[in-house]
Amino acid sequence: MALDQKTLSTTSTQYVSSIHALRDLFSSCQITEIRSSLSRQSNGVEYSYVEITCDDGIQYGLQVYGKEAIDLNRIALENIPKEQISPMIVS
């Protein structure tokens, strides 16, 4: 049985940063998981992960380090509707 090429095709979009990706995804997606505070790796570098789920069910995970992690976490937390905050934030 041969695989349908339509099933295998993907679309790739490049962003300057995870923040640009997050802002672009806000139009049709919502944040479904985020940590309320940054994690810190053993070498002292900050780490952040934000999960985003779109209206069509596709999920994206943004993983970032350093200053970009600080900025992404702040922007993501600022853009979560208040009625969604408690179930998605992982402490």
C-alpha positions in Angstrom: 0.0 0.0 0.0 1.5 3.3 -1.1 1.3 6.4 1.1 -0.6 9.4 -0.3 1.8 12.3 -0.9 -0.8 14.8 0.4 -0.6 13.0 3.7 3.2 13.4 3.8 3.4 17.0 2.8 4.1 19.7 5.4 4.3 23.4 5.4 7.3 25.1 7.0 7.3 28.6 8.2 10.5 30.3 9.4 10.3 33.0 12.1 12.9 35.4 13.4 12.1 34.3 16.9 9.7 32.3 19.0 8.0 35.6 19.9 7.2 36.3 16.3 5.8 32.7 15.9 3.7 33.2 19.0 2.2 36.5 17.8 1.5 35.0 14.4 -0.3 32.0 15.9 -2.5 34.1 18.2 -4.9 34.7 15.3 -6.1 31.1 15.1 -4.6 29.4 18.2 -4.6 29.7 21.9 -2.0 28.9 24.6 -2.8 25.5 26.2 0.2 25.1 28.5 2.7 27.4 30.0 4.8 27.4 33.2 4.1 30.2 35.5 7.8 30.7 36.1 10.9 30.0 34.1 12.9 26.8 34.5 16.7 27.1 35.0 19.1 24.6 33.5 22.1 23.4 35.5 24.3 25.9 33.6 22.1 28.7 34.8 20.4 29.4 31.5 16.7 30.2 31.7 14.3 27.9 29.8 10.6 28.3 28.8 8.1 26.1 27.0 4.8 27.2 25.7 2.3 24.8 24.1 -0.2 26.3 21.6 -3.2 24.6 20.1 -4.9 25.9 17.0 -8.6 25.7 16.0 -7.8 22.8 13.6 -6.3 20.8 16.5 -2.7 21.1 15.4 -0.4 21.7 18.4 2.9 23.6 18.5 5.6 23.7 21.2 7.8 26.7 21.5 11.0 25.9 23.5 13.4 28.8 24.1 16.5 29.6 26.2 18.1 32.7 27.7 16.7 36.2 27.3 14.2 35.0 24.6 12.8 32.6 27.2 12.2 35.5 29.6 10.5 37.6 26.9 8.4 34.7 25.5 7.1 33.7 29.0 6.2 37.3 29.8 4.4 37.9 26.5 2.6 34.5 26.6 1.3 35.1 30.2 0.2 38.6 29.3 -1.9 37.3 26.4 -3.8 34.5 28.1 -7.5 35.4 28.6 -8.3 35.5 32.3 -10.9 32.8 32.0 -8.3 30.3 30.7 -5.5 30.9 33.2 -5.9 28.3 35.9 -6.3 25.1 33.9 -3.3 25.7 31.6 -0.6 27.0 33.9 1.8 24.4 35.3 3.8 25.5 38.3 
